[in-house]
Amino acid sequence: MTTFWLVALSGLLGLAVGSFLNVCIYRLPLDQSLAFPASHCTSCNRKLSWFENVPVLAWLVLRGRCRTCGAGISVVYPLVELFTGAMFTWAAWRYGPGWLLISRLLFGCMLIVLFFIDLRHRILPNVITVGGTIVGFILSFVTPPGWASSLIGLVIGGLIPLLLAEAYLRLRKMEGLGMGDVKMLALIGAFLGWQLVLLTLAVASILGSLVGLGLIMTRRGDLKLALPFGTFLAVAAMFAAAAGEPIVQWYMGFYR
Ligand SMILES: [Zn+2]
């Protein structure tokens, strides 16, 4: 029964945190403060009343429109809240209370914000990538993968992609990986360790190639269209954090 309440409370907390992540996604790329001004309609600037800040429900009640000016409110807002709530629910059930739960939730929140900011603006803010790398390394002293794997992970995450980026630049005469992607890989390495950051890089590359091919075949893009790699890295890192461990065990089994 205690587990039930922990999971339920975590889910509710997740909905509220999702609402804050929306603020980060919207304001970080614009260099705006996260705290001031209070939430307002981005169209008419009216300050939102308390019930308009209730996650998911407010959007449903308002049917996705501002009460005053009628401007549409993107469905992305309630979706981010719902997804964050689901992630908190799942993680509380999967990990139980402790440092690992805190570590994975912080990491998941960073990935959600990076996913959307890279998709919309093609940037990965340093405050999350570099700041998060430091937080991930510190947390690795009390959680898996341990500080040694975390340290190797953040070096591999930073170094290998740097070499790949250099090779890509010489072969294609264009930038494939930006420095933001490299810093994001260091972040993933710091939180998940060296094995899972390599898995993340592999999964993200496959995902990116498949989506790229799909876009070319439907003639909506060409070979030079730069896809936001950080967006694919975020999806791949979520997968690696949730399901990567058995895959690594299976793979390492070949070398025994
Ligand atoms: Zn409005």
Residues whose N, C-alpha, C, O or C-beta is under 5 A from the ligand:
A	BS01	ZN	C41 S43 C44 C66 T68 C69 G70 A71
